[in-house]
Amino acid sequence: MSARLFPKIKNFLFLFFFFWSCISYAQEFRFIENVNLSPEKLEYFRDSVRFKVEGSIPIESVVTPRNPKAILIFRSSNNSLDLGELELKKNLSDYSFEAEFRIAFKPWMQEGFLELQFFQGKKETTEPFEKRTLAQGIILTPFLAKVGKASPNEPIPDVGLIIPAGAVDQGAAQTKSFLFQFDPGSSVYKSSTANEKQFELVRDFVTENPDVKSVKITGIQSPENSEGKNSKLGMDRAQSLLREIQDKKLFLRDSMIEVGARWNDWFDFRLLLRDFAGLSTSAKDQYYDVLMNGDDFLTQKEKLKDIRGFDQVARQLYPKLRAAKLEVIAKPGMGIGLAKMNILQKELTGNSSNSELEFLDWALAAESSARLEEKSQIYIKMTELFRSPLPYNNLAVVRMQQAQRTFNPDEKENLWAEAEWLLQQALRIEENPYSLHNLGQILALRGYYWEAYKYLSNASVLTRNPDFLKRNEALRGALDILRGDYKLATLRFDFEYTEPSSYFNKGLAHFLAKEYAKASLAFEESVFLSREFGYGYYGLALLAVNSGQLEVATIQLQKAIEANEELYKWMLFDPSFEEIRNSEDFFEILRND
């Protein structure tokens, strides 16, 4: 763990270990030894936690309890929920009990535990003769779904959908990937017809989307013998492509280009395998079983060779890995020019109810403004000049984004309330999908997931705009996860994303639907887009611990918590990693820098 992180959580760790130090699974019990909990680890599903408790209490000849009682309690350091007395059935040699429970989940339960208390019955007392912890915490994996809530140690999520100024959503970022091939074992750029065609496509894309946000070059290499064993080959290819891009002057600022490489990594092969039409789903699963087993790269390489038909697959896919990938994220150009902007600035401070500028000029000026305060001023003036849902809706989005930037609950609530009022005004002027979606987003941020889902669903049927549907479906997918409809959630994420959170949610949906190969790909896509986000690593750790690979899970957890302090706090109470927390490897995470 980094030195930056450890001081912040030192006191938190002390409280954590002090709290759990009272709980031990090594105790011996006189009367409540034979108790079974099913499932062994409590898990959240939809709005509740469901479990079954059964067991027996022996009857001893000398110290037979009179009127024994067994009480079940869920409690934490500050809260408790009395689940009542278990009905004891007297048999020849014991008292038996069996009961099923479904309890409404409360947030404090994440840090609580389920406790069985046994009262011997000799006399009235508030102190149990024995007590036993049956489960620590609750598996709350669905609550990892990202619905736009801002956390102190994470990048501020982008929430809200503006009504675009024109027919095309000029505010939507576009992502495009381009593949440049190299000769076997070579890092010299090859000016082939295929590669030059890729550059033509890059030029076309940048011409249509001149507002370039990021450029990333990733050099890769194939496992073929012809590629050699030089780990520098991928980086050399990336540098070679970088020089070619600089010579062709494709981008205004070469300093924005990020260069990297992957070596001894099956990530790109898995992407090719996913889209490979030459294999059935069941055949691909054989490959995924090997690629996800946690073995090192060379061991997996040998095991892949044992799969029937692998040679043919390798002949078709391996050559595509002698390459460098170029990924560009960009937006269409916006703005109204200096002359019109001067007029707009003058009219902003005036009292006239008429404008020399067109509605579209005002809308484009607001969209192209970098600062939220500038956007706010323009949209407020537009509500005075034009009768349209656009300024009301888009001003509401500004308020939503301002709410994302404060952790003062009263200020946040006031901004949300104002945004809701503005959205209702927009809907009074004209029913539109954007305002309905944004109302759903605010409800989701407040934690009213079922109500949010209704607004989002109503919004989705009012437009076929692909950029709108991508955002709407992604948010509905996150809510599907929270609602426990995991299979439906997997169908929501059939898009390419630029946000690591969307790929994480996609992976989470597949993980909870027990589609582990697809979950792994999505989590890795999240990591690829942003290692600093951390959640992709956490998802990979969940996959590893689910398959019994504790060492792999520990490695992925270390990456996750180094990237994101919030995940560290979450992991401390996640029963999924109970075995890791009880091992020396867990403490090694604390010591490592």
N, C-alpha and C positions, 0 to 999 in steps of 0.2 A: 504494500500500500504506500502511496506517496506520502511524503512528509506533510504536504499541504492538507491532506485529508485527515490524517490521524488526530491532530489536536482538536479538530472540530467535533470528533465523535468520541473522544476519550471519556468524558463524563457520561455520555450516553451508554458506552460500553460498560462502565462501572454499574450503572443502574440495571442494565440488562443482565449481567452475570449475577448481581446481588439478588435480583428477582428470581432467576431460574435456579439459583443455588439451593433454594428451598425445595426444589423438585428433584427427586431421584428415582431412577428406575431400578436401582440395585437393592431396594429395601426388601425385607422379608416380612410377610404378613401372616398373622395367626388365623384370621378369619376370612380375609378378602383376597386370598392368593389366587383363587380360581375365578377370574373375571375376564371376559372377552369383550372387546369393542370392535364393532364392524361398521364401516371400514376402520382399519387401524389408525389412520390419520384422518381427522375431520376435514371435510372439503365443502366449500361453498358451491351451491348450484341454484341459479336463478336468485331467489330472494331469501333462501333459507339454508340451514345445515341439517342434514339428515343422518341418523346413526341408530345403531341397535346395541343395547347392553344386555349381556346375559352372563350367568355364572351361578355359583353356589357358595353357601357359608356352612362349614361343618358344624355338627352338633357334638360337643365333647361331653363325656359322661360326668366329669367332676364339676366343671365350671360351665354348665349349660346356661347360655344367656336367656334371660327372661324378657319377653317382648322385644326382641332385637329389631333394629331399624337400619335401613340402608337408604341414604339420601344422596341424590345426585345434584351437584352444583357446578355451574360454569362461572368462573370468577377470574378477576384480574386484581391488580394492586388497588384499584379504586372502585371497581364495580363488581356486582355479582348477580346471577340469575338462578334462583332456586327452581330446579326442575321437579321437585317433589320427592315423595317417598316411594321407593320401589316396593311393589307387592311381593312379599316373601311367601313362598309355598312350602309348608313343612312336610318333609319326607322322612323316611326312616333314619337316614344318617346325615341329612343336611337340610338347609333351607335353600330353595332354588328361586331364581328370578330371571325374568326376561321382559324387556320393554323396548319399544321403538319410539324415537323422538324425531320431531321436526320443529326446529326452533327458528324464529325470525332472526336474521343476522343483524348485529349491531357493530359499528366500527370498533368499539373497545375490545371486542372479542378477538381481534387479531393478536393482541398481546396477552390473552387470557389462557386458561387451561380448564379442562373438564376434570372434576374431582368427585370421587365416590367416598362418602363418609359413612362409617359404620359405628352405630351406637349399641353397646352390649346389652343395655336394657336393665341393668341392676338397679339403677336409680336415675332420676331425672337429671340431665346434665346438658349443657350447651356445647361441651367439648366432646368430640367423637373419640371412641376408643381407638379406632384406626382410621386413617384416611389415605387414599391412593389416587395419584394422578393418572388418569387414563389416556389423556391426550394433551399435548402442548400446542396451542395456537390452532389456526384453521388455514388450510390451503386456499388462498384467495387469488389464484392465478388469473381468473377473468378480470379482476380489478386492475391488472397491469395494462389493460387496453387503454390506449391514449385517445381521449375525446376532446383534447384541446386545452385541458387545464394546465396552467403555468405552475412550475415548481421553482424554488429559489435557485437551484443549482443546475438548471437545464435551460437551453435556448428557449426563447418565448415562442410558443406555437402560433402560427398564423391562423386566425379564426375569422369567420364571416365571409360572405360572398357579395361583392359589389355587383350592381347591375352594370354591365359593360356599356361604354359610350356608344358603340356601334354594333353592327350585326355580328362582328367577330369579337370575342372576348380579348381585348388588347392587354389585359392584365395577367393573362395566364402564361406561366413559364412553360416552355417546351423543352423536352430532353431528346437528344438524338445521339446515337452511337454509330461509330464508323470503324471498320476493321481494315487494317493495312497488313498485307501478307509479306513474309520474308522467305528467302531461300533457306533450306535446312542448315542449321548451325550458323547462319549468317546474321549480322546486325547491320548490313549495308542496305540502305533503302533502295528498293527496286522500282524503277519507273515503269511499271507494267501498265497495261490497259486497265486492269481491274483497280489498281491503286490510284491511277489518275482519275478514274471514274469516281472513286471515293472522294477525292478532293473537289471534283465538280459538285458532288452532293453537299459537301461542307460549305462551299461558296453559296449554293442556292439556299441552304438553311440559314446561314448568317445574313444573307441579303433580306430574307423574309423576317428574320428575327435579329435585328442589329443590336439590341440591348443585351449583350452577352454577360451572363452572370458568373459562369465558371467554365473552365476548360481543364480537362483531366486526361493525361496520357498514361496508359498502363501497359508496360511491356510484359509479354508472357512468352513461355516456351513450351514446347511439346515434350512428353516423356520419351519420345523416340531416341534411339541411340545416335541418330544423325545429328541431334541437337547437342550432343556432348553432355558433360557434367559441370559446365561452367555456370555458376549461379549468377554471373554478371550478364549473361546473354539477354535476359529480359530487360534489364535496365539499359543496356547498350542499344537495344532496339527502340526503347522509349526515347532515348537521347537522339538517336538517328532521325526518328520521326519529328522530334521537336525542331531540329535544325532545318528539316524540310519545310515545316510549317512557318518557321521564321523567314526562310528564304522567299516563300510565296506570299508573305505579309498578309496572312489570313485574318489576323486579329490586331486590333489597334494597340493593345497592351500585352506584350509577351510575358510581362511579369505576373500576370494572372494565371498562367498555365502551370498546373501542378503535374509533376512527373513522378511516377512510381513504377513498381514492378512486382510480379508474383512469381515465385519459384517453388517447386515441390509442393504444389497446391492444386487440389482437384476442383477448385471453384469454377473455373472456366469450362472444364470438361463437363461438370454437372449441368451448366447452362446449356451446352450443346446437346447433352443427352436429353434434357427436358424437352427440347424442340425437335428431336430426331424422330422422323416419321418411320424409320426402318425397324423400330422395336415396339412391341405391344407394351401396355402398362405393366403387366405381370413380369415381362422380361426386364423392363427397366428396374423393377423392384429388386431383382437380383443384384444389379449394379449398386443401387442405393444401399442395400444391406452391407455391402463391402465398404462403400465410401463413407458410411456413417458409423462404422464399428469402433472408431477411436484409435485404430492402429496407425503407425507412422506411414509416411508416404510410400516408402519402398515396399513395405509389407503389403499395403493395399494394392500396389502395382502388380505384385506377384499373384495375389488372390484374384485380381481381375482377369488375369490370363487363364485361370481355371474355369471361367464362365464360358459355356458353350456359345460359339459364334463371336467371341470377343475380337478375334483377329480381324474379322470383317468390319466390325464397328470401329476398331482402332484405325483401320486403313481409311475410313471415311471421315473420322472426326479428328484424329491426331494432327493431320496437316493443317487444319484450321487454327491450331494453337501455336503455329509458328508466326506470331503476329504481334502487333501493337494496337491497342484499342484507344480510340479518341472519343471522349464523351463531352458534349457541349450542352450547357443549359443556357437558354436565352429567351428573351421576350421580344415581341414586335415593338417597333419604335413608337413613341408617343410624344405629345407636345403640340403647342399651337404657334410657336414662333415668337420672336421678341416683340414685334409690333403689337400683336394681339395681347400678349402678356402685359404690356404697358397699359393698354386700355382696360384690361381686367383689373389690374391693381388700382387704377383710378376709380373704377366703378365699385370696387369693394368698399371703399370708404365713403361713397356717395349715398344719397337718399333716393335716387331715381328708381322708379319701378319698371323702367325700360332699359334695354341694353343694346349697344351697338353690335355686340357679339351674338352669334348663334348659340342655341342650346348645346350643340355638340362641342363648341369651343370651350364652354364652361366645364362640361363633363370631362373632356380630355385634359384640360388644365388641372382639374382636381386629381385625376388618376395619375398624372405625371409628377405631381408634387411629392417630394421626398418626405416631408414632415407631416405628422398627423395634424398638428395645429393649423397648418396651411390648408390641408384638405378640409378641415372642419370649417374654416372661414368661408371657403368657396361654396361648400354645400349649403351652409346656412344662408348665404346670399341667394343661392339658386332657389331655395324654398320661397323666397320673396318674389323672384322673377318668373318662375315657371311652375305650372301645375303638372307635376309628374311624380311618379313614385321613386324615380332614380335618386334625387338628392336626399329624400327622407331615408331611404334604405341605405344609401352609401354613408350618410352621416351616422346612422346607427352602427354600421360596421366600424367607423372610426371610434365610436364610443366603446364598442366591444374590444377593440385593440388597445385602447387606453386602459380599459379594465384589466387587460392581461399584464399591464406594466406596473400594477400596484398590488401590494399584499395587505393593504389596509382593507379589512372586510367591509366596513361602512362605505368607503369610497368606491370599492368594487361594486357593491350592491346598488349604489346610486347611479353609477354609469350603466349598469345592466338595466335598471328601471327606465332610465332615459332612452336607452336603445330600444326597449320594448315599445315604449310610447311612439317613437319615431317609426318603427316597423308597422305598428297598427295604422298610423297615418298613411303610410305608403300603400297598405292593403285597402284602405278606404278609397283611395284614388283609383287603384287598379289592382286586382288580384294578380300576383306574380309569384313565381317559384322562389325567387331570391329572398324575399321577405319571410316567406314561410320557412325556408331553410334556416334563416338566421334566428328566427324565434325558436326553432328546434335546437339550434346550437347553444343558445343562452340557457335553455332548459337543461341541456346535457351538462353544461358547465356548473349548473346549480345542483346537479345530481338527480334531476327528475327524468330518469331515462325512459320510462314508458311513455310519458307525455311528449318528450322530445321526439320519440320515434314516430308518433302520429303526424306531427308537423312535417318531419322530413319525408315521410311516405307521401303525404299530400303534395308536397313540393315536387317530388320526383316525376309525377304524371303530367306536369304542366309544361315540360320542356324536354327536348332531345339534344340540347347543347352538350357535346361530349365533355367539355371542361367542367361544366356544372355537375353532370352526372358522376364524373370521377370523384369529385369532392363529396357529393351527397352520398354516393354509395359507400365511400370509405368511412364516413361518419356513421352511416347506418350499420356497416359491418362491425364497427367498434361497439355499437349498442347491441347488436345481435350477440356479440360475445358476452356482454354483461347480462343479457336476457337469457343466456344459456342455449341459444339456438346456434350451435357452433357450425353445423353443416351449412346452414343458410349463410352464415358469415363468410365461409370460404368462397362463396359465389360472388360476393360483393367486390372482391379485390382483383378483378380481371382487367387490371390496367397497369401501365407503367407509371412509376411515381418518381418524384424528385425528393420526397421527404422520407427519411429513415423511419419515422414513426409509422407511416402507412405500411411499409414492408414489415415492420415489427408486428403490427396488428394482424397482417396477413399470416405471418408465421404463427402467431398466437392462435388464430382461428384454426389453422390446420393442426397445430399441436393438440388443442382441446378436442378436435374431431378425430384424433388418433391417426392423422395422415402425416407421419413423421418425416418422410422424405421431402414432401413439399414444404413442411415447416422449416426444415433445415435450409433449404434454398432461400426461403424468404428471410429468415434470420440473417443469413450471410449477405443477402442483398442490403439489409439494413446496416450491417457492419461496413460493407463496401462504401455506402453513401456517407456514413459518419461513424468513425470509431469512438469519437467523443460522446456520442449519444448514449452508448453503453447498453441499451436495452437489447440490441441484437446479440451481444455476448451473453446476456442473462438468459435469453431464449435458448441459445446453444447449450448453456449449462443445464437448463431444464430438460432438454432432450437427452443430454449425457446421463444425468442422474436417473432419468426415467428408464434408461437401458442398462443401468447398473455400472456405468463407467464413472466411478467417483473421482478418479484421478483427472480425467478429462474435464469433468464438471468443475473441479476445483480450479483448474487452469482458466476456464472460461469465466468463472466467478471472479477470479482475481482481475481479469481484464475489465469486467463489468464495473466492479467497485472502484477501481482506479480511475475509471472514466466518470463515474456518477455517484456522488455521495448518497443520493436518495435510494439507489439500488442497494447500497450497503445496509441502510436502515431496514429496508424491506426484507433483505435476506436474513437478517438476524431473527426474524419472527416467522420465516417461511418454513413450515414443516417439511417441504420438499427437500430441504437441505439439512435436515436434522442430523443425519449420519455424518455429514461433513463437519458440522459444528461440533460434534462430539469427538472428532479426530484431531490428531496433532497437525494435520495439514491445514486445518482452519486457522490455528494460531500462527502457522507459518505465513499465511496471508497478511496477518497483522504486522509481522516483523519485516516482511520484504518491502523494499523501497521501489 
